[in-house]
Amino acid sequence: MPLADKIIELRKKQGWSQIDLADRLDVSRQSVSKWEMAQAVPELDKILKMSELFAVTTDYLLKDDPASDSGGALPPPPAEEPPAPAPEPEAPPKFWRKKWPWVQVACLLVVAVLALYASRHREEELVPPRMALSVELLQPSPIPEDMVSETATEETFQEAVSAPEMEDGPAMEMSTYEAGGYTVDGIIDEDLLAAIAAEYAPYGITCEDGRWYFEGQPIRVLTDVLTSNGESLTGGHFQGTMRNFAGEGDIDVRTVRDYDHCDRDGNGKLLYIETCPAHGDAVWTEHYAEEEHH
């Protein structure tokens, strides 16, 4: 089961809303929404905090395998056995009576060094592997060279997908995914935004003051994958370009494109869009352009 589905299931078992979970983790509601939409991955400290809140192991949250889907509950502590009575210490020889304090100090130093080593080793084991977004894509299409910006490092990729929200509020941004890297190309300007809105208009999508609506309903997440190499983001091998919008809304929208037939900019032809209630079950409904029904 993917991490996004586990967060939704555990949150609902507690009877919490996204706002309730966000308050307990000291993050925004948009961050929790992106985690549950598999558009972002929680940072390590949030994973550890959710492990405590939901009383599950970090392995259950991070590993996507059948063995971890058994619930991930922490095992009960072993029953404590009564301590055995300590033998009465024998009086040390006269020679050790003078040396004994120094022996105690040396033993304490050795114990402290071993404890520090064990603590650092445990921290290294807890670092989770890089996770990719969970969005299924269509047929492959090569990425034009002029659309590829500077490739980010692995650490930059983790920070980018974990960013809770855009600094300047709701806006549509362009992103490029390459092998081992993720790059935000920038916020889309007003001129290009008007052309994009004209492409979406036949499908019931409109833009007003930088915010997007579907048939009058405010959109929470709008995802438009323009190009794709045919790989799923769950495998971490996806390459392509994407438009993305995140804000406050009641509905999520994603596009479906034909990557075998591209427009003059090299983007796949828009076939139809799919919508899903932002706070309901993930059941997507297809919507086609108005002229296709006439």
C-alpha positions, 0 to 999 in steps of 0.5 A: 500500500503506498504511503499516501493511502496509509496516511488517509487510512490511519487518519480516518481510523483516528477520526481526524480531518486533514486540519486535525492532522496538520495541527498535530504535525505543525504543518499546513492543511495543504501539506497533508493534502499533497501527501494524501494526493501523493504529490509530496512526501513528508519529511523525516521528522514528520514521518517519525511524528506520524509514527508516534501519533498513529502508534505504528512503525516507521517501516510500516509507513515507508515500506510498500510491501505486503508484510508491512500492510498488517497494520504496523502496530508497535510490538508489546514490550517484553514482560519484565522479569524480577531482577536477580538479587545482586551478590554482596561485593567483596572488599577489594584488595588494599592495592585497588582501594587507591586505584578503584576511582580511576577504574570507574571513570575509565569504565564510564568513558567507555560506556559513553563512547559506545552509546554515542556510536550506537545513537549515530548508527541508529539515526543513519538507519532511520533515513528513508529512501527517496520517494517519487510521486504516485501518478500513473501516466500514459504513452512515452514522448521524448522531452525537447532539449529546450524544455530541460533546465538545470538538473537538481541533486537528489537532496534538492529533489527531496526538498522540492517534492516536500515543499508544503506550498508556493511562497507567493500563494496560489499560482500555476508553476512549470516543473521538469523531471529528469533522471535522479532530479526535479526542477521547478522551472518557475511560475507561469506568467499572465500571457502564457496563463491566458493561452493555457486557460483557452485550452482548458475552457472547453472542458469547463475549467476557468481561471480568475485572478490566478485561481482555477475553477471547474464549473464554478467550483474552486480547484484544490489541485490541478495537475497537467502532465505535458510530456512523459517517457511512459514511466510511472512516478512510483518507480522513480524513473519518470521523465517529463514536464508538468504544470501544477496548481495547488490552492484552497478548493473543493475538487481535484483535476488532472488531464489525460493527454495523447503523447503520440500526437503532440502540438507545436510545442511538443506537448501531448494532445489534450484528450479529456480531463478527470475530476475527483472530490477533494475530500471524498473517495478517489473516484475519478470522473471523465469530462470531454470538450463541449464541442465533442458532444455536438 
